[in-house]
Amino acid sequence: MKDKIIIKGAREHNLKNINLEIPRDKMVVFTGLSGSGKSSLAFDTIFAEGQRRYIESLSAYARQFLGRLDKPDVDEIEGLSPAISIDQKHHSANPRSTVATITEIYDYLRVLFARAGKPFCPICGREIRKMTNDEIVDVAVQISDENAERRNFIILAPVVRGRKGEYYQMLYDFLNAGFSEVRIDGKLQSLRERIELSRYKQHTIDLVVDRLPAGVDFTQKDNRTRLAEAIETALKYGHDVVTLITDKETSLSAKFTCPADGFSFPEIEPRLFSFNSPFGACETCHGLGTEDIWSDKICPACLGKRLKPEALNVLLEGKNVSDVVDMSVSEAETFFAKLETRLGKQKSSQAIAEVPLREIKSRLRFMADVGLEYLTLGRKAGTLSGGESQRIRLASQIGSRLVGTLYILDEPTIGLHQRDNEKLIRTLLDLRDLGNTILVVEHDEETIRAADYLVDIGPGAGVHGGHVTAAGPLPAILKDPKQDSLTLEYLRGKRFITTPKERRSVGKHHDYLRLKGVNANNLKKLNVEIPLRRLVAVTGVSGSGKSTLVYDVLYKALANKFSGAHYKLGTFGDITGLEYINRVINIDQSPIGRTPRSNPATYVGAWTFIRELFASTDDARVRGYKPGRFSFNVRGGRCENCEGHGLIAIEMHFLPTVYVECEVCRGKRFNRETLEVKYQGKNVYEVLKMTIEEATKFFEDIPWLYDRLKILDEVGLGYVELGQSATTLSGGEAQRIKIAAELGKRDTRRTIYLLDEPTTGLHFADVQNLLDVLNRLVDRGNTVVVIEHNLDVIKSADYVIDLGPEGGEKGGQIVAAGTPEDIARKDGSYTGAYLKKVLKS
């Protein structure tokens, strides 16, 4: 097998006929400015070709269901392995999908509880055992031997439990069957006497099957046979339950039925623990845990546990399956380690539980290794960040133990604190050491330095990128004077983001937004002070409570106050300082649109102006075209074959949906007549294909359009096409488009902006541009609060709130608050320890 992947003539998107050799079985990092072509090379060329070759290896019969996959614009790729892409796309927002189901931990949990769990009665709480007839006979003999008061041994069949009625016919049938005695409501009565029962009162009736004198020798065959026959008869009439009376009363069951109150369990099998199966799901909420799919209210029947009472009363070490799912990954690791030790003492249980336990423990270990030990197993997939989703899939891939595979990852360090980076890097190297090739698109310095080989794409973004500016093994390339690029200059320390010489002061008499007694998720009675009109960074290890504080508490409280929202809030005592603000904007990384029709131009409002410009041309006016003619969302000017998408979606069944170019319009989205109308020599499709940088120059004479485009360029999106589909934008790009839209609006100068990791997808050089934009918002009198792990942003903030000390239940406290220098001096702050290093440099 070749020891290199050889790429010849790669021209996908902005790539400039790249020729490149990448070593196999190594960790290779792709670096460069945002939009330089890293993803075009890694995903749209290498991965796309790997996927296409896999499809072509299938039979013609299978391929007819999958449609046609276009070959990437590349001359040749040699030495290509089967490729697996692990990107940042969010997991399904299906409310049934959780961390445990994604990782298959829940599948093994269901097997484990079905095979090793012990059922308990939901009514009386007693353990229920399923016994064979022979086991019941053995227990009956033991009970007889323990009869200290030497009372007669009575065998009964419980036939009625707490039900109303006269039961005249049933009692008469017992007499005809040869029985002579019953126990009714605790009193023994002869069936030969007239028995009158109140029809409207509840009764408990036991049929006396046999009486044996005390001290019977059951070692004699006849006596043991008589006992076995009596028990068999009692089980027949007593619905698989028999009651034995000596000096005490004992009930035994041949099925999972509570002998005390008759509660009957279904057969205990894995589907009983599935909230996706009608066999196990709560009958009120159908396994959702909420009143209905649109509701935030907890289901009153299962209290959010999603399962039937029967499933919730099967226990392992005193925990039901819902209790286990409520644990964090680290808590679950501890629980299963103890469980394995206990089961190890019982040979039969150990054999049953060995496989599911091993699979559960290995998956938990892999999740902890990629920095996800703070996640609860029951966390809904839709609430995970892109970085968390990616690392979960990475953990699943490690568990598969594949060899000879090509893994392609997109910024796996997103959302990770520097402390957790080391564990993630170790995981990637372990995956490499299994015999796989790892390609990582990354901006994180620590990850870049840990790679075996570096490929830097540049020198600029968009049309200015697409070249290999540097390539070579690490760390040798850093010392090679012949190799030079923007990324290498930052890695060599020749370029860096400077620490501000002066910070905006935050004094004792400054205006603050104060939250008191905050209790939400893992936050523990926090008192938080957020200085207004400042750049504030909220930091801490993954899972320490940053998003809970900024989004679940701060944003929801302010949105209810200023935006008329009706969010359900976590509990907190008081919030003061609201008089200093009048608007809250949450600029998150969710897509700017849910369909391919949304794009940067439509989001910032530029597309309306562009359509009006085309409609005002002489050609359009002669033809009677209105602005709607130049919309790809309505009939008239668009291509009707693809309905203005330019692409046709092909359902791939067991693979992700693939989009291929429309054969009628050739991807141009509009019909021929619409494309004949031109503005300054460009038709509407050609304008959509312009990068934002190109469009800014093209429309520089149209002030109301130029201003909107100029801001998009300033936030580092000059390389993005005006008409680029929202679904192809990364979370970081979507977030920066939202920032641009805000900068283009009329400013209230009393707005508080909340951002979650705005440096996602940004090169070192782009981070400086972002800081300039954020400072523009603050200089106008607004407050900017960012959740961030990037040390260059943290050191540039005016004020830092550091949460921790750990993730999950061990977090949720303020470790330190103050200037970056204050945080760096604080003992016990993980952020401070890393911040100290960059403040010195």
Secondary structure, DSSP 8 states (H G I E B T S, - for coil): --SEEEEEEE-STT--SEEEEEETTSEEEEEESTTSSHHHHIIIIIIHHHHHHHHHTS-HHHHHHH------SEEEEES---EEEE--------TT-BHHHHTTHHHHHHHHHHHH-EEB-TTT--B-----HHHHHHHHHHHHHT-TT---EEEEEEEEEEEES--HHHHHHHHHTT--EEEETTEEEETTS-----TTSEEEEEEEEEEE-TT--TTSHHHHHHHHHHHHHHHHHTTSEEEEESSSEEEEESSSB-TTT--B-----GGGG-TTSTTTB-TTTTTSSBSSTT--SB-TTTTT--B-HHHHTEEBTTB-HHHHHTSBHHHHHHHHHHHHHHHTTSHHHHHHHHHHHHHHHHHHHHHHHTT-TTSBTT-BGGGS-HHHHHHHHHHHHHHHT--S-EEEEE-TTTT--HHHHHHHHHHHHHHHHTT-EEEEE---HHHHHHSSEEEEEESSSGGG--EEEEEEETTGGGG-TT---HHHHHHTTSS-----SS-----TTS-EEEEEEEEETTEEEEEEEEETTSEEEEEESTTSSHHIIIIIIIIHHHHHHHS-------B-SEEE-GGG--EEEEE-SS-S-SSTT--HHHHTTHHHHHHHHHHTSHHHHHHT--GGGG-SSSTTTB-TTTTT-SEEEE--TTS--EEEE-TTTTT--B-HHHHT-EETTEEHHHHHTSBHHHHHHHTTT-HHHHHHHHHHIIIIITTSBTT--GGGS-HHHHHHHHHHHHHTS---S-EEEEEE-TTTT--HHHHHHHHHHHHHHHHTT-EEEEE---HHHHHH-SEEEEEESSSGGG--EEEEEESHHHHHT-TT-HHHHHHHHHHH-
